[in-house]
Amino acid sequence: MNTTTTPQLWYNVRIATLDPRVDAPYGLLDDQALVIRDGHIHWLGPAAEQDPARFEGTVVNGGGRLLTPGLIDSHTHLVYGGQRSNEFAARLAGDSYEAIARRGGGILATVNATRELDEAALVQTALPRLRALCAEGATTVEIKSGYGLTVADELKMLRAAKALARQVPVRIRTTLLAAHAVPPEYKGRSDDYVDLICRELIPRVAEEGLAEAVDVFCENIAFDAPQCERLFETARAHGLGIKGHMEQLSNLGGSRLAARFGAWSVDHLEYLDDAAIAAMKEAGTVACLLPGAFYFLGETKLPPVAALREAGVPMALATDCNPGSSPLASLRLMLNMGCVLFGLTPEEALAGVTREGARALGLSEETGMIREGMAADLLLWDLDDPAQLSYEFGPQRLVKRLLAGEETHV
């Protein structure tokens, strides 16, 4: 990633640092200034301590506006082929997910469409979704595989995800989710498919640097806990981070298992229990909440936000952008949904798409807060109050977007 070589002084800004060391809501600091050098925040302090007239470099007057960390979408399935609006219409007409799947719909429809596209075509289909996220302020986006379900197609998806960073100014993190579903070729032989992932896919992905983490779907319709344990052991042996789709439809103990392996995050969590919450707290594992899927599927079982809050488990918030259950490429919408549907405070929601989103991707030392030494992934908003980011949806309030200190346009 290119970083600016010209020092920058930003002054006359209100800074929502999201730094827990700052004793104020949102880590808010008034009348501040910061200096950016080589893509990082070099200095942060009161504006009175800097003289813009004597600064050697670029000087930016923030006009008293709000500066926040760049937004982080820590859970997406952004790369895929086709779309499933026909299934949306069918469900509204009363069809069940199972009936649609029996007709060849559901995840199998997306797998078939994804397999038909080459890497270049997958990049082109994903670009509008990625650009929409970035236009709202996303500077870091996680992208999972999981719609190829063969060695070649999973690698193709990950290469397409990496290639997107050459098209759009954004920090991309990729995750191998080959254990998303049992492919049709392995129907009734899920253990054999897990063997394939462990024997061929994970080593290839690690050797070629195509992913930072391995994810699994631990559920009755996907993979059981012993299978997930084998996948986690292989991921850890190859130096990859661990994530999990857990407790979305039932409680198979996936979150406790993931926490035992030091998972960066476990995601969905509608059926999470107290024992898992305690294990996550001890391991420092992030709970990633996905209100888009909850909304789009008309779910009624809420994740245990109050219990997570009481236990002090960090909560990230993400779009889960995917063709079947959350075709929603908007973190601003997730901020609002996280508050209205899940009962997050506006401060918790904003932390969920900045500081805790970074933690969910193993990036807590690099981005997600405004602090000396962090990457200068910054957003300047025409807003009076950070709560406005959750309160309203639609109006364009973003004035400037910086990625590693470089002003970007998407």
Protein Blocks (a to p, Z undefined) as FASTA:
>chain_A
ZZdfbdcddehiacdekpakbgcehhiaehiadddeehiafbgcdfklpcfklpgcdddd
ehlpacddddddfbdcfbcghjdklmmmmmmnopafklmmmnopajllmmmmmmmpcfkl
mmmmmmmmmmmmmmnopabdcddehinopaklmmmmmmmmmmmmmmpgcddddddffklb
ccfklgoilmmmmmmmmmmmmmmmmmnopafbdcddddfklccfklmmmmmmmmmmnopa
cdddehklbcehlmmmmmmnopabdehjlmccfklmmmmmmnopacdddfklmmmnopab
dcdfklmmmnopacdddekiafklocccbfklmmmmmmmmnopafklmmmmmmmmmmmmn
opmmmgopacehiacddcddddfbfklmmmpghiacbfbdceehiacdZZ
